[in-house]
């Protein structure tokens, strides 16, 4: 084995671990980035890499991610709460670090077959953390005199390992799309029948977990995902699979709608949506308050926002002035609004442009399922301030970095012919 092939193999397995760690607890995320940095130095790739001219383009999402972080740094110049601002910059550091590290990876590690391997590692990490949640949930459910299903639902299910239901739901819906397209038989060199069995089993586990997770944003992403898959099946005229898929989807909806333990959060949301109440009783009423009053902070602090470190203070002051409540902080539960309040119009436009780059590129390449992945991340950002938590930052920046090779124009090996349904079954 040559030195170059050994270096590539080392980097390949380190990147695999990075993808595997996306859904794992924070320690593993930090460790994965550290190992990637060490591996790039040890293999000498940092010295070899030359930044191409195409990098300095506003159509490069890696550059835009770095730019977004730099705007947050500029927001420190007019912030008053420096301690909170530095903490915020630390949380968002992957926006700067990972895109830069991506520049030094050999292009051979970003080929389509490697990307499918990284997707497999991501799904393996997700399934591992899901299994851990289920085991802990069952242990808690059987710990009393009678069986209690509550530890197997909502935050009690995913929160045992410090994972937000919304972020877990995001990972699950992305995995469903990947599972639909993934050429399992080719990747693992197995028969089409075995690949189909694996696909059905994994899909069933993902959907079942999502049902018990009871994330409102997750279900919206799930419906959008399934709509994308249905449209794809219609376009490809796979009518038998289309009918079967619709029947399964309707069955899932029927089960959720008719079991109160699975649908109580959604029913409560519908009821409270029609009975607006400005009280801090639950997450639904809190979001109603946030979406009613926080946009004023953006308008009042145009065009540059309140500053990176002053979002917490300004939002808390808003709640104190409006409702007289103290010692309470609610973030915007909407990353676009959160960014707009913090760093104003420049930050908001940069974040929106980051999404539009992928939409434009994938639209031109007619890669609709990849647009669906971007849209799912955007939907999640409408309901969660993803960049305010390390979990969300890692999800977001890894999606950017792993989709980046697919928008490059210099190679033609990322076409839509990678459909798993046409290769496996």
Number of C-alpha atoms within 10 A of each C-alpha: 5 6 9 11 10 12 17 19 13 17 24 22 14 21 24 20 22 26 27 24 25 26 27 21 15 16 9 16 21 16 14 21 20 13 16 23 18 14 20 22 13 13 17 14 18 16 10 11 12 10 10 8 7 10 13 12 11 15 18 17 24 25 18 22 23 19 18 24 19 16 17 23 18 15 22 22 12 16 20 15 16 16 11 17 22 15 14 19 20 11 18 23 16 24 27 20 16 21 21 16 16 18 18 19 20 17 10 11 16 19 15 16 17 16 17 19 18 23 21 21 21 23 24 17 20 23 19 15 20 23 14 15 23 19 14 18 22 17 13 18 17 13 11 9 7 8 12 14 15 16 23 22 22 21 19 19 29 28 15 15 15 15 21 21 23 25 21 24 28 25 21 25 26 22 24 22 20 20 21 17 21 24 23 25 19 15 14 10 10 12 13 17 12 14 22 16 11 15 16 14 11 17 18 13 15 20 17 12 23 22 21 21 24 24 23 17 20 26 19 15 25 22 14 18 20 17 14 18 21 19 14 15 18 14 10 11 11 13 13 9 14 18 14 10 16 14 12 12 13 11 12 14 14 11 13 18 15 10 10 12 14 18 18 13 16 17 13 11 16 11 11 14 13 8 10 12 14 14 12 15 9 8 11 19 18 18 19 17 20 20 14 11 16 19 15 12 21 22 14 11 17 14 15 20 27 26 27 30 27 24 25 20 14 18 20 18 17 19 20 15 10 10 12 9 14 11 7 12 17 14 18 27 20 22 22 23 22 27 28 27 32 28 31 25 19 16 26 22 14 18 19 12 16 21 17 16 18 24 22 14 17 20 13 11 16 14 18 18 21 21 19 21 25 21 18 23 21 19 18 24 22 17 18 23 20 25 23 20 14 20 22 25 20 26 20 20 22 18 15 21 20 16 19 18 17 23 21 13 11 7 11 8 13 17 13 13 11 15 15 18 18 11 15 19 14
